[in-house]
Amino acid sequence: MALVLLVSQAAPQSSPPLAELYGALGAISGDSLRGNLSFIASDLLGGRDTPSRGLDLAALYIAAQFRRAGLEPAGDDGYFQTAKMLRVAPAGEGFELRLQTGPRTLGVSGDQTTVVSQRPLDLSGAPVYKIANPADLRGAAVKGKVVDLDPARPDVRATAQAAAALQPAAFLEAADDYSGPLVPRLIDAAEQRSIYGDVPRLIVRDPEAIQLLREAKDGETGITISIKLPAPTATPVTVRNVAAVMRGSDPALRDQYVLLTAHYDHIGRNSAGAVFPGANDDGSGTVSVIEIAQALARLRVHPKRSIVFMTFFGEEEGGLGSRYYTCHPLFPLGKTVADVNLEQVGRTDSNEGPEISNATLTGFRYSSVSRTLQQAGELTGVKVYETPNGDDFFDRSDNQTFAEEGIPAHTVAVAFEFPDYHETGDVWQKIDYGNMAKVDRMLALGMLMLADSVDPPRWNRENPKVRRYVEGVRSKPT
């Protein structure tokens, strides 16, 4: 009865009749979420590494659930957006990487280095140059040197493109995360060529090397580097985003799109063969996209705008799937008005304490999306609140990719930090399914409100942190 009263308050804002809206939200079930997640996070899928057979099985399962709901396929191959990529791995023998600063020499092993290159490299004592301002780049400063490229820069891709044109010997990057296993890198060869040219990239995950590079001064760092890189191997692979669409009902607005997304990959197995199940990260987001999609597909009267339901590969390798999508969009980016991305919505045992009937989102004050979700939460008994460190997580999931394209985009979570993150203990048995169902009802109603609103979501232009999104600055060059 409480849900009926809450939904009745939302009815004036939503085009579906009250009975349909109540039925759709009521169809979201903890038992259904448990059933889906116990498969997605099972050992059979081996941790859903990108690429892997387990990842392919998960994609087939997600597509089957979209098909079961009667949703329209949105991919280039039914529900799949197929990505032809290269899996690049360094040669097993002969790799050397040494950094030197003053009397200190630091060796970095091959198992602490990701190589993004299709050709060999041999350097001895090459200077390392750190970019401060891309506008100040000059060939004399960069040519033949190794460029320290900061992946956390908001304009990293445009910076890399500008530097690549000046013929550096290589790019060197400090990974932003050195947890979990190191895996060979997947690349979209055409995209890499357009941004990085044919310049080799080496991404180091050794903690000492990361600290050295992050603390290095801008410009001439005083660091030199020696690299021996035998010709890497490049193996063609096919990976898939999974996408479905519920077409909008308004002739003037149906060609605008609101996205509900999550990543369905995880980090595979450890060196001993134990599975990282990734139940909360991000099996919970994946099955929530499925559950909400199936619930809203019950509506005979669709909201005004179209809603796209999509799950991405390769988030754990740096947002590869979402990046591939924005480079090869299935729907025009200029008509995509918002992305609500889901991460870690299943565990309530946050490191900060229990999170029951709560949800938060990254960049809470960045756009009007947060207020819409707050309103949906007020109507469904979920407190949608601003957490003090929410902005710190804004660029750590697939929402960032869409924000770089000027699209209001946030990641919703119940717990940003929880026990078992990237550990083998992140299992489906530890999920609070009743709470996840409640949060998913809030999200379903919020998606309808976003899709039905008179005006599309807007960035908060008064917030200086979003200026680069408002002004249309892209990390991906056009």
Disulfide bonds with the S-S distance in Angstrom:
none
